[in-house]
Amino acid sequence: MPALRRFAENSDFSRTFLVLDLDGTALLEDKGKVFISSSVEKGVKALHDLNVPIVLNTLRSPLSVINTIGHAWYQIADAPIPTVLLNGSIIGSIKCEGDDLRYEEISAHPLGPHEIKAILDGITQLAKAGIDDLLLFFYPRDWTEGEILWTLKSTKVTELKKKYVSASRVISGSVDKLSAELLRREICMTSLFINRPEDTLMAYQHGKRSSFFTAKGVNKASGLREIAARLGRVPANALGAGDTEMDTFLSEVGFAIIVGKGKLSFKGRNETLRVDSPLDLGELMLAYARLVKEKSLAVAA
C-alpha cells in the first residue's frame, strides 16, 4: 500500500495513534449481535504491542461499549481503553476493576438548559402537528444510567423495550414529563426519531427523521482534538477510520480510512484511502503495525 507506506515514512511514529469508529467500521454484525472482526482483533493486538494508542470514537454511550465489546476489547489490549463517546460529548477511558469494567470520565460537555429547551420546543411543535410517533433517546452524563428512551405513547412502551434492547429504560408521557426528566440531570447527547415507515412521512419530514444533538461545537472531531492533547499525541500523525458523515474526525487525522461504500466528503490531511469492510480495515492495521515496527528498528539501528 504505497499511501500507507508514504504516511508511515513521513509521520512521527512516536506520536502516532489510531482512532476508530465502531459500528460499520471496526465491528461486524450477525443476527443482531455485534463483534470485533478477527482481523481488527489482530490489528489491535499488534498496535498495542508497539505502544500505539487506539482511541474508540463512537456515538455509543460508555455503558453500551462496555456491554457489547468492552470485555473482548480489554482482553486483547489488557489496558485502559481511551474513548471519545456520544459524538464527542464525553471523554474518558474504560478501566478494569477486578472482574468489572467501569468508565472513568476525563471531561464532559453536556447540553446547556437553553439547548435542551430548543429540543423540547421542536418536539412540542411536531406533537402539535399531529406527529405522535416521536422517539427521543437521551444519554445522561452519569454513565451508569445508560440510554433512556422516551415516547408520547404509553401503549408503545412494551413494544419499544423489545425493539430497543440497548435502552436501560423506556418511559412515556407528556412533553412536560420529558422536560422534567431532561432538566433534572446533565444530558450529554439526545437523538430524535420519527418512528414510522419512510413512505408515510411528508416530504419536509424526511430530513428530520433522525437528528443528533450535542452542545454547540461538540462532535467527534472536537473530541479527537481533546483526547489527542491529553495523550500527548498529534492528530496529523494519526490514522482514523469511519464510515458515515458523523465521523467528522476523519478530516483531522493525517491518514483517513473510509470503510464501506458511503459517499463521504472527508479527506485526511495527508492521505485518504477506502477499504471495503472491517475485515479489510484489520488487514490495513496489521500492515501499519509492520511499518511502525520496521521504522522503529531502523531508528534503533
Order of alpha helices (4+ residues) and beta strands (2+ residues): alpha-beta-beta-beta-alpha-beta-alpha-alpha-beta-beta-beta-alpha-beta-beta-alpha-beta-alpha-beta-beta-alpha-beta-beta-beta-alpha
